[in-house]
Amino acid sequence: MVSLLQALSQVVSVAAIFPFLALAADPAQFEESRFGQWLVFVFSGMDNQQLLVITGTGLIVALFIANGFNLFGEVYRARFTWGFAHWLRMRMLHRINDRPYGWFLQQNTSILIKKSTQDIVLFVNGILSPIIDGTSRLMITVLLLITIIIAEPVIALSVALALGLTYLVIFIWLAKFRRYLSESLKIHWRGVFQQVGQFLSGIKPVKVHGVESAFLERINEHSRKQSELQAWMPIVSNTPRYLIEPVIAAVFIFLVLKAIGSGESAAALVPGLGLIAMAGYKLLPAVQMLYSQLSTLQTSRYVLDEIYDEFREAEVENVEEKPESYIDRQDEIELNTLPFEKSIKLQDLSFSYESGQKEVLKNVNLAIQKNTSIAFIGETGSGKSTLVDLILGLHQPTKGKILVDDVAIDTKEKIRLWQDIIGYVPQDIFLADDTIARNIVFGIPDEEINHDRLREVAAMAQIADFIEKELPKKYQTEVGERGVRLSGGQRQRIALARALYHKPEVLLLDEATSALDNETEERFMGTIYGLVGKYTVILVAHRLSTIIRADICVRVESERLSVQND
């Protein structure tokens, strides 16, 4: 509707020039026309000079109104398209969030960031806006052509034919090149994001090993090619503009000379020529913009592919049949609680990362009693971290099940409830570039932070003294990206405080001390073992010194577990 109003207002503004020029060129002939008779009747008593002022004023008002509609249309479309971009970005992030943990292990984080940020912007600029603007331009073009045809059919049809053929030939001629641009831009935009992400994420070892030039060269190759390709976009879109203007001018001049040569007076030609000139002034930009939008659509096709592929894969995964035990359903537990009073059991548990691959764990059976400590040890690649991910509910067992007080953790609802009572401290501590307080509460809005609990868990993690006595801003101290302003031991203690904040019943530490020196590790583990009896503690470690005080030690090897007494 907005596009139609814009188009109609443009037609009115073009048509408004006709009475002004007709009256200026031949007042007597104008007054004989139907519109002239009506104008003289309405403004009876006025002379031609006064009528000329009135028609001129009407033309100016019509132009203001048309431009007002244009401005309104631009604002309306901009608000709509960028509002849609926000909706699409959040929709994509929710889709990504719904993917299972195993899916993330096969993805490149930089590419996911690209898809959910830059590709959305490119989609709006290269797909959505051209479609909406192109529709508006098409309406304007059609209505202006109709207006010209009514006034001067021969000239109008000649100009329309010249315009159409020129744009069509150029569009077909450049089609293959536009497809090449689209496919190449997809490759090199991905390359830029991936290589920059790897370079910045690994900046410490990159600098230590002095290999900056190698990484920068990889970025340079993709960036240079992407820039070269991007430079062709406006050239491809605007090429016809530099050819069409002289073509249309030649057609126009030829037809005018032919009309004069046939004996028509110059005065008789003025109103029609003025109308066509005004229409052409509006028509050429509209046609050029329509062509440009169509070219942009084709060269930006790769963005649509990126976004569509992401949604298509998510839809396919959602409709794929899941194992029967993982079909969402309510059964013997309430959906708002998961009682844990006795034990955690792994029952005939098997797992492989992909169908047909060798099983990482096979027929594992184990019971973990509440408020005890258990440690898993084993060589690198033995399956310790996989076992932890299964207990965390990040992977679904290929066979068997995990039971909490004899209740199978086999639906999304139960997995969520189970995770709510787990405090997790990973090997690679993730700290956001934010305050210590926000890193401990992790995702809780500021107004909902329990500051007493915050200080309590900091004290339990034995980092409260450091925060409150050594840091001027205390809990509002910024930790830097991934906590670079803190030592390894301090990061570990903040992670432990985070794990304790939500009052979990199970503490799970996955090689959480592997980056610590012996003295720091000993102090940290002293804190952990001090919590045994209040929490069920599950440890994963390489070093025997880490797990020597655990109630049960389990060795993970050759797909199986072997229990060793303390």
C-alpha positions in Angstrom: 0.0 0.0 0.0 2.8 2.4 0.9 4.5 1.6 -2.5 1.3 2.2 -4.4 0.8 5.6 -2.7 4.3 6.5 -3.6 3.8 5.6 -7.2 0.4 7.5 -7.4 2.0 10.6 -5.9 4.8 10.5 -8.5 2.2 10.3 -11.3 0.3 13.2 -9.9 3.5 15.3 -9.6 4.4 14.5 -13.2 0.9 15.2 -14.5 0.7 18.5 -12.7 3.3 20.0 -15.0 1.1 19.5 -18.1 -1.5 22.3 -17.3 1.3 24.8 -16.4 3.2 24.2 -19.7 0.0 24.1 -21.8 -1.2 27.4 -20.4 2.2 29.0 -20.8 2.6 27.8 -24.4 -0.9 28.5 -25.8 -3.5 29.9 -23.4 -6.3 29.9 -26.0 -5.9 26.2 -26.8 -5.6 25.4 -23.1 -8.9 27.1 -22.2 -10.6 25.0 -24.8 -9.6 21.7 -23.1 -11.9 20.1 -20.5 -9.4 20.7 -17.6 -8.9 24.3 -18.8 -12.6 25.0 -18.9 -13.0 23.6 -15.3 -10.0 25.7 -14.1 -11.5 28.9 -15.7 -14.9 28.1 -14.1 -13.4 27.6 -10.6 -11.2 30.7 -10.8 -13.6 32.9 -12.8 -12.5 36.5 -13.2 -8.8 35.7 -13.3 -6.6 36.5 -16.2 -4.0 34.1 -17.8 -1.2 35.4 -15.7 -3.0 34.7 -12.5 -4.0 31.2 -13.8 -0.4 30.5 -14.6 0.5 31.4 -11.0 -2.2 29.0 -9.7 -1.1 26.1 -12.0 2.5 26.7 -11.1 1.6 26.7 -7.4 -0.3 23.5 -7.9 2.8 21.9 -9.5 5.0 22.9 -6.5 2.4 21.6 -4.0 2.2 18.3 -6.0 6.0 17.9 -5.9 6.1 18.6 -2.1 3.3 16.0 -1.5 5.0 13.4 -3.8 8.3 13.9 -2.0 6.6 13.7 1.4 5.1 10.4 0.4 8.6 9.3 -0.8 10.1 10.3 2.6 7.4 8.5 4.5 7.9 5.4 2.3 11.6 5.4 2.9 11.2 5.7 6.7 8.5 3.0 6.7 10.5 0.6 4.7 13.7 1.2 6.7 11.8 0.6 10.0 10.2 -2.6 8.6 13.4 -4.1 7.1 15.6 -3.5 10.1 12.8 -4.6 12.4 12.7 -7.8 10.4 16.5 -8.0 10.6 16.3 -8.0 14.4 13.6 -10.7 14.3 15.6 -12.8 11.9 18.8 -12.5 13.9 17.1 -13.6 17.1 15.3 -16.4 15.3 18.6 -17.7 13.9 20.3 -17.5 17.3 17.4 -19.4 18.9 17.7 -22.0 16.2 21.5 -22.3 16.8 20.9 -22.5 20.5 18.4 -25.4 20.0 21.1 -27.5 18.3 22.6 -30.3 20.4 26.1 -29.9 21.9 27.6 -32.3 19.5 26.6 -30.1 16.6 28.8 -27.3 17.9 31.8 -29.5 18.0 31.6 -29.7 14.2 31.2 -25.9 13.6 33.5 -22.9 13.3 32.5 -20.3 15.8 33.6 -17.4 13.5 31.3 -18.7 10.7 28.4 -18.9 13.2 29.1 -15.3 14.3 29.2 -14.3 10.6 25.8 -15.9 9.9 24.0 -14.4 12.8 25.5 -10.9 12.4 27.0 -9.8 9.1 24.9 -12.1 7.0 21.7 -10.7 8.5 22.8 -7.1 7.5 23.8 -8.3 4.0 20.4 -10.0 3.7 18.6 -6.8 4.5 20.8 -4.7 2.1 21.1 -7.3 -0.6 17.9 -9.3 -0.6 15.0 -7.8 1.5 15.5 -4.1 0.6 15.9 -4.7 -3.1 12.7 -6.8 -3.1 10.7 -4.1 -1.3 12.3 -1.2 -3.1 12.1 -3.0 -6.4 8.4 -3.5 -6.0 8.0 0.2 -5.4 10.1 1.1 -8.4 8.2 -1.2 -10.6 4.9 0.4 -9.6 6.3 3.9 -10.3 7.7 2.7 -13.7 4.5 1.2 -14.8 2.3 4.1 -13.8 4.7 6.7 -15.3 4.7 4.8 -18.5 1.0 4.7 -18.6 0.9 8.5 -18.0 3.4 9.1 -20.9 1.5 6.8 -23.2 -1.7 8.6 -22.6 0.0 12.0 -23.4 2.3 10.9 -26.3 1.9 7.3 -27.2 4.4 7.2 -30.1 7.2 8.8 -28.1 6.3 6.8 -24.9 6.3 3.4 -26.7 9.6 4.2 -28.5 11.3 5.2 -25.2 9.8 2.1 -23.4 11.1 -0.2 -26.1 14.6 1.4 -26.0 14.7 1.2 -22.2 13.5 -2.4 -22.0 15.7 -3.8 -24.7 18.9 -2.0 -23.4 18.4 -3.2 -19.8 17.4 -6.7 -20.8 20.4 -7.2 -23.0 22.8 -5.9 -20.3 21.1 -8.0 -17.6 21.4 -11.2 -19.6 25.0 -10.4 -20.7 26.1 -10.0 -17.1 24.2 -12.9 -15.6 27.1 -15.3 -15.5 29.4 -12.7 -13.9 26.9 -12.0 -11.2 26.7 -15.7 -10.3 30.5 -15.8 -10.1 30.4 -12.8 -7.8 27.9 -14.4 -5.5 29.7 -17.7 -5.2 33.1 -16.1 -4.8 31.9 -13.6 -2.1 30.5 -16.5 -0.1 33.8 -18.3 -0.1 36.0 -15.2 0.7 33.6 -13.7 3.3 33.7 -17.0 5.2 37.5 -17.1 4.8 37.9 -13.6 6.3 35.8 -14.3 9.3 37.4 -17.7 10.0 41.0 -16.5 9.6 40.5 -13.3 11.7 38.7 -15.4 14.4 41.6 -17.9 14.5 44.2 -15.1 14.5 42.7 -13.1 17.4 41.7 -16.2 19.5 45.2 -17.5 19.3 47.1 -14.2 19.6 49.2 -15.4 22.5 50.8 -18.4 20.9 50.9 -16.6 17.5 53.1 -13.9 19.1 55.2 -16.3 21.1 56.0 -18.3 18.0 56.4 -15.3 15.9 54.0 -16.5 13.2 52.0 -13.3 12.8 53.0 -12.9 9.2 51.6 -16.4 8.3 48.2 -15.7 9.8 48.0 -12.1 8.4 48.9 -13.5 5.0 46.0 -15.9 5.1 43.7 -13.0 6.1 45.2 -10.8 3.4 44.4 -13.4 0.7 40.7 -13.6 1.5 40.4 -9.9 2.3 42.1 -8.8 -0.9 39.9 -11.0 -3.0 36.7 -10.1 -1.2 37.5 -6.4 -1.7 38.2 -6.8 -5.4 34.9 -8.7 -5.8 32.9 -6.2 -3.7 34.2 -3.3 -5.9 32.5 -4.9 -8.9 29.1 -4.8 -7.2 28.3 -1.1 -8.0 29.8 -1.4 -11.4 27.6 -4.3 -12.4 24.5 -2.5 -10.9 25.2 0.9 -12.6 26.6 -0.1 -16.0 23.3 0.5 -17.9 23.0 4.0 -16.5 26.0 5.2 -18.5 24.6 3.6 -21.7 20.9 4.3 -21.4 21.0 8.1 -21.1 22.5 8.8 -24.5 20.3 6.1 -26.1 17.1 7.7 -24.7 18.3 11.2 -25.6 19.0 10.0 -29.2 15.5 8.5 -29.5 13.9 11.6 -28.0 15.7 14.0 -30.3 14.9 11.8 -33.4 11.2 11.8 -32.6 11.1 15.5 -31.9 12.9 16.3 -35.2 10.6 14.0 -37.0 7.5 15.7 -35.5 8.8 19.2 -36.5 9.7 17.9 -39.9 6.1 16.8 -40.3 4.9 20.3 -39.9 3.9 20.3 -36.2 4.4 23.7 -34.4 6.9 24.0 -31.6 4.3 25.5 -29.3 2.0 22.5 -29.8 4.9 20.2 -28.8 5.9 22.1 -25.6 3.2 20.6 -23.2 3.7 17.0 -24.3 7.5 17.4 -24.4 7.5 19.0 -20.9 5.4 16.2 -19.5 7.7 13.5 -21.1 10.8 15.4 -19.8 9.3 15.5 -16.3 8.3 11.9 -16.5 11.7 10.9 -17.8 13.3 12.7 -15.0 11.5 10.4 -12.6 11.3 7.4 -14.8 15.0 6.9 -15.6 16.1 6.7 -11.9 13.2 4.4 -11.2 14.1 2.0 -14.0 17.8 2.2 -13.1 17.1 1.5 -9.5 14.8 -1.4 -10.5 17.7 -2.9 -12.6 20.2 -2.2 -9.8 17.9 -4.0 -7.2 17.6 -7.0 -9.5 21.4 -7.2 -10.0 21.9 -6.9 -6.2 19.5 -9.7 -5.6 21.4 -12.0 -7.9 24.9 -11.0 -6.6 23.7 -11.3 -3.0 22.2 -14.8 -3.5 25.0 -16.3 -1.4 23.6 -14.5 1.7 20.2 -16.0 1.2 21.9 -19.4 0.8 23.8 -19.0 4.0 20.7 -18.1 6.0 18.4 -20.6 4.3 20.8 -23.4 4.8 21.0 -22.7 8.5 17.2 -22.7 8.9 16.8 -25.8 6.6 19.3 -27.8 8.6 17.6 -26.9 11.9 14.1 -27.8 10.5 15.4 -31.2 9.2 16.9 -32.0 12.6 13.7 -31.0 14.3 11.6 -33.4 12.3 14.1 -36.3 12.4 12.8 -39.2 14.5 14.6 -39.3 17.9 15.3 -42.5 19.9 12.2 -43.5 21.8 13.7 -42.8 25.2 14.3 -39.2 24.2 10.9 -38.3 23.0 9.6 -35.4 25.2 7.0 -36.6 27.6 5.9 -36.3 31.2 6.1 -39.3 33.4 6.9 -40.2 37.0 8.5 -36.8 38.0 7.1 -33.4 38.2 8.5 -31.0 35.6 9.5 -28.4 38.1 11.7 -30.6 40.3 14.2 -33.5 40.1 14.7 -35.2 43.5 18.3 -36.3 44.2 18.5 -38.1 47.5 20.3 -41.4 46.8 22.6 -41.9 43.8 23.5 -41.3 40.2 23.7 -44.4 38.1 25.2 -45.1 34.7 23.4 -48.2 33.3 24.8 -50.1 30.3 26.0 -46.8 28.9 27.5 -46.7 25.4 28.4 -43.8 23.2 29.9 -43.1 19.8 30.1 -39.6 18.2 28.7 -40.7 14.8 26.8 -43.7 13.6 29.1 -46.4 12.6 32.2 -45.0 14.4 33.9 -47.0 17.1 32.3 -46.6 20.5 34.2 -44.2 22.9 32.4 -45.8 25.8 30.9 -49.3 25.9 28.5 -50.9 28.4 29.5 -48.6 31.3 27.9 -49.3 34.7 28.6 -47.2 37.7 26.9 -45.9 40.8 27.8 -42.6 42.5 26.3 -42.1 45.9 25.1 -38.7 47.0 27.5 -36.5 48.9 30.6 -38.6 48.1 33.6 -37.8 45.9 34.5 -39.7 42.8 37.5 -39.2 40.5 38.0 -40.3 36.9 41.5 -40.7 35.6 42.9 -42.0 32.4 45.1 -41.2 29.4 44.3 -38.5 27.0 41.7 -39.7 24.6 40.5 -42.4 26.9 36.9 -41.0 27.0 37.0 -39.0 30.3 35.7 -35.8 28.9 33.1 -37.7 26.9 31.9 -39.4 30.0 31.6 -36.0 31.7 29.6 -34.6 28.8 27.2 -37.5 29.1 26.7 -36.9 32.8 26.2 -33.2 32.1 23.5 -34.1 29.5 25.4 -32.5 26.6 25.4 -35.8 24.7 22.7 -38.5 24.5 23.9 -42.0 25.1 23.9 -44.3 22.0 22.7 -47.0 24.3 21.8 -47.3 28.0 20.8 -44.5 30.3 21.7 -42.2 33.1 19.5 -42.5 36.3 19.1 -40.1 39.1 17.4 -41.8 42.0 16.2 -44.4 39.5 14.6 -41.7 37.2 16.0 -41.8 33.7 17.4 -38.5 32.5 16.0 -39.0 29.0 13.9 -36.0 28.0 14.7 -32.3 27.4 12.8 -31.3 30.5 14.6 -33.8 32.7 18.0 -32.9 31.3 17.3 -29.2 32.0 16.2 -30.0 35.6 19.3 -32.2 36.1 21.6 -29.5 34.8 20.0 -27.0 37.2 21.4 -28.9 40.2 24.9 -29.3 38.7 27.8 -26.8 39.3 30.4 -27.2 36.5 34.0 -26.1 36.5 35.6 -26.9 33.1 39.2 -27.2 32.1 39.1 -24.1 29.9 37.5 -21.4 32.0 35.3 -19.0 30.1 35.1 -15.5 31.6 33.1 -12.8 29.8 34.7 -9.4 29.3 32.7 -8.0 32.2 32.8 -7.6 36.0 33.7 -10.2 38.5 30.2 -10.1 39.9 28.6 -10.7 36.5 31.0 -13.5 35.8 30.1 -15.3 39.1 26.3 -14.9 38.7 26.7 -15.6 35.0 23.6 -14.5 33.1 21.5 -13.2 36.0 20.2 -9.6 35.5 21.8 -7.0 37.8 18.6 -6.3 39.6 18.2 -10.0 40.5 21.7 -10.5 41.9 21.8 -11.8 45.5 24.8 -9.9 46.8 24.9 -11.8 50.1 25.0 -15.1 48.1 27.7 -13.6 45.8 30.0 -12.8 48.8 29.2 -16.2 50.4 30.3 -18.2 47.3 33.4 -16.0 46.8 34.4 -16.9 50.4 33.7 -20.6 49.8 35.9 -20.4 46.7 38.5 -18.6 48.8 38.7 -15.6 46.5 36.7 -13.1 48.6 39.8 -11.7 50.4 41.5 -11.0 47.0 38.4 -9.3 45.6 37.5 -7.2 48.6 40.9 -6.2 49.9 43.1 -6.0 46.8 40.8 -4.7 44.0 39.7 -1.0 44.3 36.4 -1.7 42.5 35.9 -5.1 44.3 33.2 -7.1 42.6 32.8 -4.5 39.9 36.3 -5.0 38.6 36.5 -5.8 34.9 38.3 -9.0 34.2 39.1 -8.4 30.5 38.4 -10.8 27.6 38.4 -14.4 28.8 39.8 -13.1 32.2 43.2 -12.0 30.9 43.7 -9.6 33.8 43.5 -12.4 36.3 45.9 -15.3 37.1 45.0 -18.9 36.3 44.2 -19.7 40.0 42.0 -16.6 40.3 40.1 -17.6 37.2 39.6 -21.1 38.6 38.2 -19.8 41.9 35.8 -17.4 40.1 34.6 -20.4 38.1 34.2 -22.4 41.3 32.2 -19.5 42.8 30.0 -19.5 39.7 29.4 -23.2 40.1 28.4 -22.7 43.7 26.2 -19.6 43.2 23.0 -21.4 42.2 23.2 -23.9 45.2 23.9 -27.0 43.2 23.9 -30.5 44.6 26.6 -31.9 42.3 30.0 -30.3 41.6 31.7 -31.5 38.5 35.3 -30.5 37.8 36.7 -31.5 34.4 40.5 -31.2 34.7 39.9 -27.9 36.3 43.4 -27.8 37.8 45.4 -28.8 34.7 46.7 -25.3 34.2 47.7 -24.6 37.8 51.1 -25.0 39.5 51.3 -27.6 42.3 51.0 -25.1 45.1 48.0 -23.4 43.6 46.4 -26.7 42.8 46.9 -28.0 46.3 45.1 -24.9 47.8 42.3 -25.2 45.2 41.8 -28.9 45.8 41.8 -28.3 49.5 38.8 -26.0 48.9 37.1 -28.6 46.8 37.5 -31.5 49.3 36.3 -29.2 52.0 32.9 -29.2 50.2 32.6 -33.0 50.2 29.7 -34.1 52.4 27.7 -31.0 51.4 28.0 -31.8 47.7 28.5 -34.8 45.4 31.9 -34.1 43.9 32.9 -35.6 40.5 36.5 -35.0 39.4 38.3 -35.6 36.2 42.1 -35.4 36.3 45.4 -36.5 34.9 47.5 -36.2 38.0 47.1 -38.6 40.9 47.9 -35.8 43.4 44.6 -34.2 42.4 42.4 -37.2 43.2 44.3 -38.8 46.1 41.6 -37.8 48.6 38.6 -38.9 46.6 36.3 -41.6 48.0 36.4 -43.6 44.8 38.8 -43.5 41.9 37.7 -44.8 38.5 40.2 -45.4 35.7 38.8 -44.9 32.2 40.5 -47.0 29.5 39.7 -49.1 26.4 36.0 -48.0 26.4 35.5 -49.3 30.0 35.8 -48.2 33.6 37.7 -49.9 36.3 36.9 -48.9 39.9 39.8 -48.6 42.4 39.3 -48.3 46.2 40.8 -45.2 47.9 
